[in-house]
Amino acid sequence: MIALLQRVLKAKVIVDGEVIAKIDKGILVFLGIEKSDTKKHIDKIISKIIKYRIFPDSDDKMNLSLLDCRLDLLLVPQFTLTADTKKGNRPSFTNAMHPGESIKLFNEAVNVAKSYDINVKSGKFQSDMKVDLINDGPVTFIL
């Protein structure tokens, strides 16, 4: 499983010209699910994302988490993160989990995140999404 985290001032997902998800300050996560991933992986990565200390404390050090600050989380499915780019000029997606199984794990990720009692929004699986964001920092991490 691969998660690309971006600390944002705000972010939104647009599908067919309509805003389907929108957050204020928090974390935007692009989530790529691979064939070998399970619910156990979901639980672990969502916990890490929510507790990852990437927000400044009173000394301006990255020492506070999304949960500490009670900020928003936007989860966006992105199978292209699973691409194998080691050979040639065309990415291979053989590591990506089949969409029928992947959607279940993505929905599980959303549900696990909501169990932390924070504002959680999500993109739309297998859709052409336009993601609009204002990156804060920029601060970006790959888990």
Secondary structure, DSSP 8 states (H G I E B T S, - for coil): -EEEEEEEEEEEEEETTEEEEEESSEEEEEEE-BTT--HHHHHHHHHHHHH---EE-TTS-EEE-HHHHT-EEEEEE-GGGG-B-SSSSS-B-TTB--HHHHHHHHHHHHHHHHTTSS-EEE--TTS-EEEEEEEEEEEEEE-
